[in-house]
Amino acid sequence: MTGLTSTSMEMPLISSRFQNLPQVMLFSLAVMLLQTGSSYGSLPFYNGFYYDRVMNDKGDGEVLFNGVRLMVETSDDAIFTHRGANVTLPCRYHYAPKLDAPRRIRIKWSKLREDNTKERDVLVASGRKHRIFGEFRGRTHLQQEAADEASLVINDLRLHDAGKYRCEVIDGLEDESGTVDLELQGVVFPYQPPHGRYKLNFHEAKKSCEDQDAVIASFDQLFKSWMEGLDWCNAGWLIDGTVQYPITLPREPCGGNHLEPGIRSYGERHKNLHHFDVFCFSSALKGTVYYLDHNQKFTLEEAKQACQDDQGEIAKVGQLYSAWKFLDLDRCDAGWLADGSVRYPIASPRPNCGPPEPGVRSFGFPQTGKFGVYCYKMS
Ligand SMILES: *[C@@H]1O[C@H](CO)[C@@H](O)[C@H](O)[C@H]1NC(C)=O
């Protein structure tokens, strides 16, 4: 086992001209060109590459312009923001040498998956026609304030939006792209379900995080938390299907004394058969979390009711972490959360409130006993 592993892969910034086209497509394109060389403009608008331009480009069958290069520029630095924010992912394109007249191009934004294999469509635009896909509908548009701009605006960012995006500009067969890395400031927390340690397969792990108003963490998110001091000696799933855990203080049961601090990895595990804990990720809180001031203590059921009586709902684990991290929620009173765990958030450590580091303290999932409660309100 190595002290530190990295799973991140760089995507090439500029893709080479034909790498996305299967051989057979190239071949049939060549045949069509030979046969027609004229208008092919009746192809349906669909989500992929467009070959019609190739055919009627200037009407003379010219496919590529001689010595002219299309170039796409994006941001080299990752864009950092938080849940709920509006963000602009910058993208520009130009030709070298410059062209006299503007050309009709297509723009395609897609989101890379964690393993960088497949992409998910976000937006395609051709002239004035735009199409936006899936969960990006209603909160995404193209920003073209300058003639050469193809930036993507996403409003009201969600936890799932973090990741790498590709801006692709297509001019006939010229197809260039660049990527933009969108990262959310956040907090990573290990999660174990009420029924105990190492009980979650990958799919259950993902769902457990979502049930706590969080998402399963990426390696980069775990790595950042490790840099900030996260130390946890139980292995948890990450979004890429690997199982890892972060250690800042090497010790025998956690990979051994002799290993450097780092992220210990079990590598990829079987998503259905293997069971571990999970690392969840949350970002800024939309709304507030508060300890319900009340004379009396509650059972879990009474606690849920008490929050409802207060026009709120019992808080989820991700919401408590988020309030602790971003709103400095600090309260030395143990309270119920929605999953049946009892916890309290400490921003300024002090005697009788747990260890000397800030953190969310946990009492696990008590089967008996009465406690306070943390409630959540949307605003
Ligand atoms: C995001 O943009 C929308 C639409 O323009 C606007 O209503 C909203 O207030 C913006 N949100 C933030 C956090 O700036």
The ligand as an ORCA input file, in Angstrom:
! r2SCAN-3c Opt
* xyz 0 1
  C     -28.011     33.944    -10.013
  O     -28.644     34.384    -11.180
  C     -30.062     34.442    -11.064
  C     -30.632     34.747    -12.430
  O     -29.939     35.773    -13.043
  C     -30.422     35.491    -10.027
  O     -31.829     35.584     -9.875
  C     -29.791     35.076     -8.701
  O     -30.023     36.075     -7.738
  C     -28.299     34.854     -8.858
  N     -27.797     34.262     -7.630
  C     -26.691     34.665     -7.042
  C     -26.289     33.929     -5.826
  O     -26.020     35.596     -7.465
*
